[in-house]
Amino acid sequence: MSPSQDTPAEVFAALDKHGEVASLIAPGGHDLGIPEWQARYPNAQGFAPTNTLKQLAKKRGLRPFRPLAEMKVERSDVTVVDLPGAKTGSAFVRAGNVAYVDEIVGNNERLPPSKPFALFFWLTGSAPGLKVNGVYTMLFCSDKRALARAALAHLDGVETIAFAHGPPLRGAQASSARALIAGLA
């Protein structure tokens, strides 16, 4: 999910202990690490939200991506959803009691390093800390309420929430993230 760029060797080693990576998911705007991961896992199939596919098709050197809805999940405790309401595409993944909520909420430890982005994140109240990503909801959502409602539909019983930006939260802190999402619905 949202493969990182310049991934440390020890991260790959820890992941490889669990078996071969079979799928790579690239939600909108999260494709910088894809070349590295496709090279490392040549048999992994790429999947992306429908609204992300055109953007990925324009990138040279990437293997093709299929719609997220075509991804076959073999475990009953895993849910992968192409969330509605995002112009650039948004993916939600849940495995057991852990969920990845993509961009709607972030847990940025600090403002972005780029001064223009830092200013925009500060002006929209998007960082630092656990916040609704105002930049994302303002610029990249066509219907933030639909996006929030769709994410909430899959968050019951989740104990850990992971984000596109920032460390995951567990327990009561994850409940705070869920409450921020509910505030958008």
Secondary structure, 3 states (H helix, E strand, C coil): CCCCCCCCHHHHHHHHCCCCCCEEECCCCCCCCHHHHHHHCCCCEEEECHHHHHHHHCCCCCCCEEEHHHCCCCCCCEEEEEECCECCCEEEEEECCEEECCCCEEEECCCCCCHHHHHHHHHCCCCCEEEECHHHHHHCECCHHHHHHHHHCCCCCCCEEECCCCCCEECHHHHHHHHHHHHHC
